[in-house]
Amino acid sequence: MHPKEKLLFQIHSATRCRLDEVALLTWKQISVARHDGRDNPYVDLTGFHNFVKTEAARRMVPIVPEL
């Protein structure tokens, strides 16, 4: 399997984002929030530039450290 394809499935598995959301991710959508003295990375799917089927799909998805 190509490394990029493997990463796509790893991100999908770790975040439970839809495959199409993962495939369309950009670096601008990766952010870090500071909470309790720790940096917590997340995928920001709240922007209006994101194509979503429902308003519930606009969300911030945490990125687990294992990823």
C-alpha positions as CSV (number, residue, x, y, z in Angstrom):
1,M,0.0,0.0,0.0
2,H,1.2,3.5,-0.9
3,P,2.3,5.5,2.3
4,K,-0.2,8.3,1.5
5,E,-3.0,5.8,1.3
6,K,-1.9,4.1,4.5
7,L,-1.8,7.5,6.3
8,L,-5.4,8.2,5.0
9,F,-6.7,5.1,6.7
10,Q,-4.7,5.7,9.8
11,I,-6.2,9.2,10.2
12,H,-9.7,7.8,9.4
13,S,-9.2,5.1,12.1
14,A,-7.8,7.4,14.7
15,T,-10.3,10.2,14.3
16,R,-13.4,8.5,12.9
17,C,-13.6,11.3,10.3
18,R,-15.3,10.2,7.1
19,L,-12.9,9.1,4.4
20,D,-13.9,11.9,2.1
21,E,-13.2,14.4,5.0
22,V,-9.8,12.9,5.5
23,A,-9.0,12.9,1.8
24,L,-9.9,16.6,1.6
25,L,-7.9,17.7,4.7
26,T,-5.5,20.6,4.4
27,W,-2.8,21.7,6.8
28,K,-4.9,24.8,7.5
29,Q,-7.4,22.6,9.2
30,I,-5.0,21.2,11.7
31,S,-4.9,23.3,14.9
32,V,-3.7,23.1,18.5
33,A,-5.7,24.2,21.5
34,R,-3.9,24.6,24.9
35,H,-5.9,23.0,27.8
36,D,-4.6,22.2,31.3
37,G,-1.1,23.1,30.2
38,R,-1.1,20.6,27.4
39,D,-1.2,21.1,23.6
40,N,-4.2,19.2,22.1
41,P,-4.1,18.9,18.3
42,Y,-7.4,18.7,16.5
43,V,-8.9,18.8,13.0
44,D,-11.1,21.9,12.5
45,L,-14.1,21.0,10.4
46,T,-16.1,24.1,11.4
47,G,-15.2,26.4,8.6
48,F,-17.7,27.4,6.0
49,H,-15.3,26.5,3.2
50,N,-15.8,22.8,4.2
51,F,-18.5,21.0,2.2
52,V,-20.7,19.2,4.7
53,K,-24.0,17.4,4.4
54,T,-25.4,18.6,7.7
55,E,-24.6,21.3,10.3
56,A,-23.7,18.5,12.8
57,A,-20.8,17.6,10.5
58,R,-19.2,21.0,11.3
59,R,-17.1,20.0,14.3
60,M,-13.6,19.9,15.8
61,V,-12.2,16.4,15.9
62,P,-9.4,15.6,18.4
63,I,-6.2,14.0,17.1
64,V,-4.9,11.2,19.4
65,P,-1.2,11.2,20.3
66,E,-0.7,7.7,18.7
67,L,-1.4,9.2,15.3
